Amino acid sequence: MAQHDYNIGDQNGFDFLVDLNNALSAIVTNNAGSSEPNPTFAHMLWFDTNNDLMKVRNEANSAWVIVAKKDGSGWTPYRQGTALGTASVQPDTRYAHRPNNLSDLESAAAARANLGVAAPVFLTQTQAEDANNTAFGQVSGQRLAQAVRDNLNVTGSAPMFACRAWVNFDGGGTVAIRASGNVSSITDNGTGDYMVNFGTDMPVANYATTASWTNGSSDRNLQDGPAIPVGYGRGFVRILLTTGTGYAQDGSIVSVAIFQ
């Protein structure tokens, strides 16, 4: 372990040889030492022996960036200041960004498979951000699945079945979607008769549909009633709105959710 100022001045032959060997020793030991090298240079490596951290100087030569941490005979890689995994010697299957392992998209797909999910799962923004940060570059798909379960407060061994599609739309007059997930459009088939078209098809057509409608009035006479799924397909579900007396009725607030 050695450090050097990398300035070899004019000197006699023996002193020059000693100085040169000291500079080469600093290079091959990555400027290892308990304090930072002086002076510093952009892109310079430094192994911080106090903290067992490999660091690299940023391009502006204004700060050190952690590259990895040494622990025993292993290394923990760092990405943007965050440790990836556990400090130990691991096979290539440990980290998502190592060669011959899951890519980002494959990690997400594996996680969905562990949850029994093929079409999109809808999480809160916080849950989605946490799952994204966990999946891409840090853990395998299986660990992402557990992270999603933890964020959704799922306990016990019973399986979790996700919402595959949802929509809130205005079915009166010109049909208009207010908000949705995995719903591409609504087809108006007539009074109280709508086709909810999915952005991504369901794996099979035997899913569960929950739906409701209202016209937003405290007078419930012809203002709300059953919303019945009357047609199923992998790419759509057909919903029929009826009043308590069985007549078809348009709804100003129609909500539909698909589970599988």
C-alpha positions as CSV (number, residue, x, y, z in Angstrom):
1,M,0.0,0.0,0.0
2,A,1.4,3.4,-1.0
3,Q,0.6,6.9,-2.1
4,H,2.5,9.3,-4.3
5,D,2.3,12.9,-5.5
6,Y,3.1,11.7,-9.0
7,N,5.6,14.4,-9.5
8,I,9.0,12.9,-10.2
9,G,11.5,15.8,-10.1
10,D,15.0,16.2,-11.5
11,Q,17.2,14.0,-9.3
12,N,20.2,11.7,-9.4
13,G,19.8,8.2,-10.7
14,F,19.3,6.3,-7.5
15,D,16.8,8.8,-6.0
16,F,15.0,8.8,-9.4
17,L,14.7,5.0,-9.3
18,V,13.4,5.0,-5.7
19,D,10.8,7.8,-6.6
20,L,9.7,5.9,-9.7
21,N,9.2,2.7,-7.8
22,N,7.2,4.5,-5.2
23,A,4.9,6.0,-7.9
24,L,4.4,2.5,-9.5
25,S,3.6,1.0,-6.0
26,A,1.0,3.7,-5.5
27,I,-0.6,2.9,-8.9
28,V,-0.7,-0.9,-8.4
29,T,-2.2,-0.6,-4.8
30,N,-4.9,1.9,-6.0
31,N,-3.4,4.7,-3.8
32,A,-4.4,2.7,-0.7
33,G,-4.2,4.6,2.5
34,S,-6.1,5.8,5.5
35,S,-6.4,9.3,4.1
36,E,-7.0,10.5,0.6
37,P,-4.1,11.0,-1.8
38,N,-2.6,14.4,-2.2
39,P,-2.9,15.8,-4.7
40,T,-6.0,14.3,-6.3
41,F,-6.8,13.9,-10.0
42,A,-10.0,13.4,-11.9
43,H,-10.8,9.6,-12.3
44,M,-8.2,8.7,-9.7
45,L,-8.7,5.4,-7.8
46,W,-8.3,5.3,-4.0
47,F,-8.7,2.3,-1.6
48,D,-9.8,3.9,1.7
49,T,-8.2,1.5,4.2
50,N,-10.1,3.0,7.1
51,N,-13.5,2.0,5.7
52,D,-12.5,-0.8,3.2
53,L,-14.0,1.2,0.4
54,M,-12.8,1.5,-3.2
55,K,-13.4,5.0,-4.5
56,V,-13.0,6.9,-7.7
57,R,-12.6,10.6,-8.1
58,N,-15.3,12.3,-10.1
59,E,-14.7,14.1,-13.4
60,A,-14.7,17.5,-11.7
61,N,-12.1,16.4,-9.2
62,S,-14.4,17.7,-6.4
63,A,-15.5,14.5,-4.6
64,W,-15.0,10.7,-4.2
65,V,-17.6,8.2,-5.5
66,I,-17.8,4.8,-3.8
67,V,-17.4,1.9,-6.3
68,A,-17.3,-1.1,-4.0
69,K,-16.8,-2.2,-0.4
70,K,-14.4,-5.0,0.6
71,D,-15.6,-7.5,3.3
72,G,-13.4,-10.5,3.9
73,S,-12.7,-12.1,0.6
74,G,-15.7,-10.6,-1.1
75,W,-16.8,-7.3,-2.6
76,T,-20.1,-5.4,-2.6
77,P,-20.6,-3.3,-5.7
78,Y,-22.1,0.2,-5.3
79,R,-24.4,2.0,-7.7
80,Q,-25.1,5.7,-7.3
81,G,-24.1,5.5,-3.6
82,T,-26.2,2.5,-2.8
83,A,-24.8,-1.0,-2.0
84,L,-26.1,-3.8,-4.3
85,G,-26.6,-7.0,-2.4
86,T,-24.4,-8.5,0.4
87,A,-20.6,-8.2,0.7
88,S,-19.4,-11.8,-0.1
89,V,-18.2,-13.8,-3.0
90,Q,-21.3,-14.8,-4.9
91,P,-22.1,-16.7,-8.2
92,D,-23.2,-14.6,-11.2
93,T,-26.8,-15.3,-10.3
94,R,-26.5,-12.9,-7.2
95,Y,-26.8,-9.6,-9.0
96,A,-29.3,-8.7,-11.7
97,H,-26.8,-6.7,-13.7
98,R,-24.1,-9.4,-13.9
99,P,-23.6,-11.2,-17.2
100,N,-25.7,-14.3,-18.0
101,N,-28.3,-13.4,-15.4
102,L,-31.7,-11.7,-15.5
103,S,-32.0,-8.5,-17.4
104,D,-34.1,-5.7,-16.0
105,L,-37.2,-6.8,-17.9
106,E,-36.7,-10.4,-17.1
107,S,-36.3,-9.6,-13.4
108,A,-39.7,-7.9,-13.5
109,A,-41.3,-10.7,-15.4
110,A,-39.9,-13.3,-12.9
111,A,-41.3,-11.2,-10.1
112,R,-44.8,-11.1,-11.7
113,A,-44.6,-14.9,-12.2
114,N,-43.8,-15.4,-8.5
115,L,-46.9,-13.4,-7.7
116,G,-49.0,-15.3,-10.2
117,V,-49.3,-12.1,-12.4
118,A,-49.1,-11.9,-16.2
119,A,-50.8,-8.6,-17.0
120,P,-49.9,-5.4,-15.2
121,V,-50.2,-5.0,-11.4
122,F,-51.3,-1.5,-10.2
123,L,-49.5,-0.2,-7.1
124,T,-49.4,3.1,-5.4
125,Q,-46.6,5.5,-6.6
126,T,-44.5,4.8,-3.5
127,Q,-44.9,1.0,-3.9
128,A,-44.1,1.2,-7.6
129,E,-41.0,3.3,-6.9
130,D,-39.8,1.0,-4.2
131,A,-40.4,-2.1,-6.4
132,N,-38.6,-0.4,-9.3
133,N,-35.6,0.5,-7.2
134,T,-35.4,-3.0,-5.8
135,A,-35.8,-4.8,-9.1
136,F,-33.5,-2.9,-11.5
137,G,-30.0,-3.7,-10.5
138,Q,-30.3,-4.9,-6.9
139,V,-32.2,-8.1,-6.4
140,S,-33.6,-11.1,-8.3
141,G,-37.2,-11.4,-9.4
142,Q,-38.0,-13.6,-6.4
143,R,-36.8,-11.0,-4.0
144,L,-38.8,-8.3,-5.9
145,A,-41.9,-10.4,-5.4
146,Q,-41.3,-10.5,-1.7
147,A,-40.7,-6.7,-1.7
148,V,-44.1,-6.1,-3.4
149,R,-45.8,-8.4,-0.9
150,D,-44.2,-6.5,2.0
151,N,-45.3,-3.1,0.5
152,L,-48.9,-4.4,0.2
153,N,-48.9,-5.7,3.8
154,V,-49.6,-9.3,2.6
155,T,-49.2,-11.9,5.3
156,G,-49.8,-15.6,5.5
157,S,-49.3,-18.3,2.8
158,A,-52.5,-17.6,0.8
159,P,-51.8,-16.3,-2.7
160,M,-52.3,-12.7,-3.6
161,F,-54.4,-12.0,-6.7
162,A,-53.8,-8.6,-8.4
163,C,-56.1,-6.1,-10.1
164,R,-55.3,-6.6,-13.8
165,A,-57.3,-3.6,-15.1
166,W,-59.5,-0.8,-13.8
167,V,-61.4,2.2,-15.1
168,N,-63.6,5.1,-13.9
169,F,-65.6,6.5,-16.8
170,D,-68.5,8.8,-17.7
171,G,-71.1,6.6,-19.5
172,G,-73.6,9.4,-20.1
173,G,-73.7,11.2,-23.5
174,T,-70.2,10.9,-25.0
175,V,-68.3,8.2,-23.1
176,A,-65.2,9.6,-21.5
177,I,-62.5,7.8,-19.4
178,R,-61.7,9.8,-16.2
179,A,-58.8,7.5,-15.0
180,S,-57.8,3.9,-15.8
181,G,-55.1,1.3,-15.7
182,N,-54.6,-1.2,-18.6
183,V,-57.8,0.0,-20.2
184,S,-57.4,1.4,-23.8
185,S,-60.9,2.5,-24.6
186,I,-64.7,2.2,-23.9
187,T,-67.1,1.2,-26.6
188,D,-70.7,2.5,-26.2
189,N,-73.0,-0.2,-27.5
190,G,-76.2,1.6,-26.5
191,T,-78.1,2.6,-23.4
192,G,-76.3,1.2,-20.3
193,D,-74.3,-1.2,-22.5
194,Y,-70.5,-0.7,-22.6
195,M,-67.4,-2.7,-23.8
196,V,-64.3,-2.1,-21.6
197,N,-61.3,-2.8,-23.9
198,F,-58.0,-3.8,-22.2
199,G,-54.6,-2.4,-23.2
200,T,-53.0,-5.8,-22.5
201,D,-55.1,-9.0,-22.9
202,M,-55.8,-11.1,-19.8
203,P,-54.1,-14.5,-19.8
204,V,-57.5,-16.2,-19.9
205,A,-61.1,-15.0,-20.1
206,N,-62.2,-16.6,-16.8
207,Y,-61.4,-13.6,-14.6
208,A,-63.5,-11.9,-12.0
209,T,-65.2,-8.5,-12.6
210,T,-66.5,-6.0,-10.1
211,A,-68.5,-3.1,-11.4
212,S,-70.8,-0.3,-10.1
213,W,-72.5,2.7,-11.4
214,T,-74.4,5.8,-10.2
215,N,-75.6,9.1,-11.5
216,G,-74.5,10.9,-8.4
217,S,-77.8,11.8,-6.9
218,S,-79.1,11.3,-3.4
219,D,-82.5,10.3,-5.0
220,R,-81.7,6.7,-5.7
221,N,-84.8,6.3,-8.0
222,L,-83.2,5.2,-11.3
223,Q,-79.9,6.8,-10.1
224,D,-78.0,3.6,-9.4
225,G,-78.3,-0.1,-9.7
226,P,-76.5,-3.3,-10.7
227,A,-73.6,-3.3,-13.2
228,I,-73.5,-6.7,-14.6
229,P,-70.7,-8.3,-16.7
230,V,-72.5,-10.0,-19.6
231,G,-69.6,-10.8,-21.9
232,Y,-66.1,-11.9,-21.3
233,G,-63.0,-12.0,-23.6
234,R,-59.3,-11.9,-23.1
235,G,-59.2,-8.4,-24.6
236,F,-62.5,-7.0,-23.2
237,V,-65.4,-7.3,-20.8
238,R,-69.0,-6.1,-21.6
239,I,-70.9,-4.4,-18.8
240,L,-74.7,-3.8,-18.7
241,L,-76.1,-1.2,-16.3
242,T,-79.7,-1.7,-15.1
243,T,-82.0,-0.1,-12.6
244,G,-83.6,-1.8,-9.7
245,T,-86.6,-2.4,-11.9
246,G,-84.5,-4.0,-14.6
247,Y,-84.4,-1.2,-17.2
248,A,-81.1,-0.4,-19.0
249,Q,-79.7,3.0,-17.8
250,D,-76.6,5.1,-18.7
251,G,-74.4,5.9,-15.7
252,S,-72.4,9.1,-15.2
253,I,-70.0,7.4,-12.9
254,V,-69.1,3.8,-13.8
255,S,-66.3,1.9,-12.1
256,V,-65.0,-1.5,-13.3
257,A,-62.1,-3.6,-11.9
258,I,-60.7,-6.9,-13.1
259,F,-59.1,-9.5,-10.9
260,Q,-57.4,-12.8,-11.7
